[in-house]
Amino acid sequence: MTAPQTLTTAQNRQIAFYKTEGAGSTVVFLGGFKSDMAGTKAVWLEDWCRARGRAFLRFDYSGHGVSSGRFEDGCIGDWAEDAEAVITATCDRPLVLVGSSMGGWISLLLTRRLETIAGLVTIAAAPDFTEDGYWASFDEAQRRQVMEQGYFDAPSDYGDPYRITRRLIEDGRNQLVLRSPLALPFPVRCLQGTEDKAVSRETALRLLDHAESPDLALTLLKGADHSFSSPDCLPLIARAIEEVSGARE
């Protein structure tokens, strides 16, 4: 595989990305918490877009994948800045954002910053997870450790513990999207697996009820897990992209 291109942001973070040129709206994949642009969904969607002559962008937030920085130094606000910077620098046409897990939260933040969004697809979206997930689940001792020591190493189903920092928690409170009006004036498709152990279907329903959109639908796929990367799941993502972009085969 060829080496990715790199963008230096205004905050002097080096963001690695791959951009596929093509026609129509640009499909932008936004990955999850501690994931990277080499994941199954990102690469599958790149191939799917290339086969159809569609523009596509995938990238690593700072502290993720091959971009600069350490994961534990980052926060939601930083990663939203990274996403906005690489999209603004590389995309000159309408956008279809595809946000997975934390990327769903980032994509919702971008709807308040970018005027060229034509459609949105979320996959196991995790808006406000620093507050409603981690902080809400911590006991008093764990919360005290975050505030006094500066971090707590939370167990993860994906290997090593995730270091949840005070900065991540405090910045997350400035990025919440489910506590104030959330206008999404374009087609939106939300995808959620019923066997997702990281993001509950209640979170998906909360987003569905909270967002204001002229064309918003939630699909629950029985048996699908948080990765939503099985052979049954990937075509559903593609179909959702077609629906929000109006690009029927």
C-alpha positions in Angstrom: 0.0 0.0 0.0 1.2 3.5 -0.8 2.1 5.8 2.1 -0.7 8.2 3.2 -0.6 11.9 2.6 -0.1 14.1 5.6 -1.8 17.4 6.6 -0.4 19.7 9.3 -3.2 21.4 11.2 -3.3 24.9 12.7 -2.5 23.1 16.0 0.6 21.6 14.5 -0.8 18.0 14.5 0.1 15.8 11.6 -2.9 14.0 10.2 -2.4 11.1 7.9 -5.1 10.4 5.2 -6.0 8.7 2.0 -8.1 10.5 -0.6 -9.7 8.8 -3.6 -10.8 11.3 -6.3 -14.1 10.7 -8.0 -17.4 12.1 -8.9 -20.4 13.1 -6.8 -20.4 13.9 -3.2 -17.3 12.9 -1.2 -17.9 10.0 1.2 -15.9 10.7 4.4 -15.3 7.9 7.0 -14.8 9.0 10.6 -13.5 6.2 12.8 -14.0 5.3 16.4 -12.3 5.7 19.7 -8.7 4.3 19.5 -9.4 2.8 16.0 -7.7 3.8 12.8 -8.3 4.2 9.1 -7.0 0.7 8.2 -10.1 -0.9 9.7 -12.4 -3.2 7.8 -15.2 -0.6 7.3 -12.9 2.2 6.1 -11.0 0.0 3.6 -14.2 -1.8 2.4 -15.9 1.6 1.8 -12.9 2.9 -0.1 -13.0 0.0 -2.4 -16.8 0.3 -2.8 -16.4 4.0 -3.7 -13.5 3.5 -6.1 -15.5 0.8 -7.9 -18.3 3.3 -8.5 -16.1 6.3 -9.3 -17.0 8.1 -6.1 -14.7 10.4 -4.1 -13.7 9.0 -0.7 -11.7 10.2 2.3 -10.4 8.2 5.3 -7.9 9.5 7.9 -6.5 9.0 11.4 -7.2 11.5 14.2 -4.1 12.6 16.1 -3.0 9.9 18.6 -4.6 7.3 16.3 -3.1 5.1 13.7 -0.2 6.7 11.9 -1.0 10.3 12.7 1.1 12.3 15.2 0.7 12.5 18.9 -0.3 10.2 21.8 -3.8 8.8 22.2 -3.9 9.7 25.9 -3.1 13.4 25.1 -6.1 13.8 22.9 -9.8 14.7 23.5 -13.0 15.0 21.5 -12.4 18.6 20.7 -9.0 17.9 19.3 -10.3 15.0 17.1 -13.1 17.2 15.8 -10.6 19.8 14.9 -8.5 17.2 13.1 -11.5 16.0 11.1 -12.6 19.5 10.2 -9.1 20.4 9.1 -8.5 17.5 6.8 -12.0 17.7 5.3 -11.8 21.4 4.6 -8.3 21.0 3.0 -9.1 18.1 0.8 -12.8 18.2 -0.1 -14.4 20.8 -2.4 -17.8 19.2 -3.0 -20.8 18.1 -1.0 -20.1 15.6 1.8 -21.6 12.4 3.0 -20.2 11.7 6.4 -20.1 8.2 7.7 -19.4 8.2 11.4 -18.6 5.0 13.4 -19.0 4.9 17.2 -17.0 8.0 18.4 -16.9 9.0 14.7 -20.7 9.3 15.0 -20.3 11.9 17.7 -17.5 13.7 15.7 -19.8 13.8 12.6 -22.6 15.4 14.6 -20.2 18.0 15.8 -19.1 18.7 12.2 -22.7 19.3 11.2 -22.4 22.5 13.3 -19.2 23.5 11.6 -19.4 22.5 7.9 -22.0 23.9 5.5 -21.4 21.3 2.7 -22.9 18.2 4.3 -25.4 16.6 2.1 -26.1 13.4 4.1 -25.1 11.5 7.2 -24.7 7.9 8.1 -24.0 6.8 11.7 -22.8 3.3 12.7 -23.3 2.5 16.4 -23.0 6.2 17.1 -21.7 7.1 20.5 -22.6 10.8 21.1 -21.7 12.1 24.6 -20.0 8.8 25.6 -17.4 10.4 27.8 -20.1 11.7 30.1 -23.0 9.2 29.7 -20.7 6.2 29.3 -17.4 6.5 31.2 -18.2 9.2 33.8 -21.6 7.9 34.5 -20.2 4.3 35.1 -17.3 5.4 37.3 -17.7 5.0 41.1 -16.6 7.7 43.5 -13.1 6.3 43.8 -12.6 6.1 40.1 -13.9 9.7 39.6 -11.5 10.9 42.3 -8.6 9.2 40.5 -9.5 10.9 37.2 -9.7 14.3 38.9 -6.7 14.0 41.2 -4.3 11.6 39.3 -5.4 12.8 35.9 -6.5 9.5 34.5 -8.1 6.1 35.1 -7.3 3.0 33.1 -10.7 1.6 32.2 -10.9 -2.1 31.2 -11.6 -2.7 27.5 -13.1 -5.6 25.5 -10.6 -4.8 22.8 -7.3 -5.5 24.6 -5.3 -3.1 26.7 -7.2 -0.7 29.0 -8.2 2.6 27.7 -6.7 5.6 29.5 -9.6 7.9 30.3 -8.1 11.3 31.2 -9.4 14.3 33.1 -8.9 16.3 29.9 -11.0 13.8 27.9 -13.8 14.1 30.5 -13.7 17.8 30.9 -13.4 18.6 27.2 -16.2 16.1 26.4 -18.6 18.3 28.5 -17.9 21.1 26.0 -18.8 18.9 23.1 -22.1 17.3 24.2 -24.8 17.1 21.4 -27.7 15.5 23.2 -28.4 18.3 25.7 -29.3 21.0 23.2 -31.1 21.2 19.9 -29.5 19.1 17.1 -30.6 20.2 13.7 -29.7 17.8 10.8 -31.2 19.4 7.7 -30.3 16.6 5.4 -31.0 12.8 5.1 -29.7 10.8 8.0 -29.5 7.0 8.4 -28.5 5.5 11.8 -27.3 1.8 11.9 -27.2 -0.2 15.2 -26.6 -3.8 16.1 -28.7 -5.5 18.7 -25.7 -7.3 20.1 -23.6 -4.2 20.5 -21.9 -4.3 23.9 -20.3 -0.9 23.7 -23.3 1.3 22.6 -26.8 0.4 23.6 -29.9 0.5 21.4 -31.2 3.0 24.0 -28.4 5.4 22.8 -29.5 4.9 19.2 -33.1 5.6 20.1 -32.1 8.7 22.2 -30.4 10.1 19.1 -33.3 9.3 16.9 -35.7 11.1 19.2 -33.5 14.1 19.8 -32.3 15.0 16.3 -34.4 17.1 14.0 -34.2 16.0 10.4 -36.6 16.0 7.4 -35.5 12.4 6.6 -34.1 10.3 9.5 -34.3 6.5 9.9 -32.8 4.0 12.4 -32.1 0.4 11.3 -31.5 -2.2 14.0 -29.8 -5.3 12.7 -30.4 -8.3 14.9 -27.3 -10.1 16.0 -24.8 -7.4 14.8 -22.1 -6.4 17.2 -20.3 -3.0 17.7 -17.9 -3.5 14.9 -20.7 -3.7 12.3 -18.1 -5.2 9.9 -19.6 -8.6 9.0 -20.5 -9.5 5.4 -24.1 -8.8 6.4 -23.4 -5.4 7.8 -21.1 -3.8 5.2 -23.7 -3.7 2.4 -26.2 -2.0 4.7 -23.7 0.8 5.2 -23.3 1.1 1.4 -27.1 1.2 1.0 -27.4 3.9 3.6 -24.9 6.0 1.8 -26.9 5.6 -1.4 -30.1 6.6 0.3 -28.7 9.8 1.9 -26.8 10.8 -1.2 -29.5 9.9 -3.8 -27.0 7.9 -5.7 -29.0 4.9 -6.8 -27.1 2.2 -8.8 
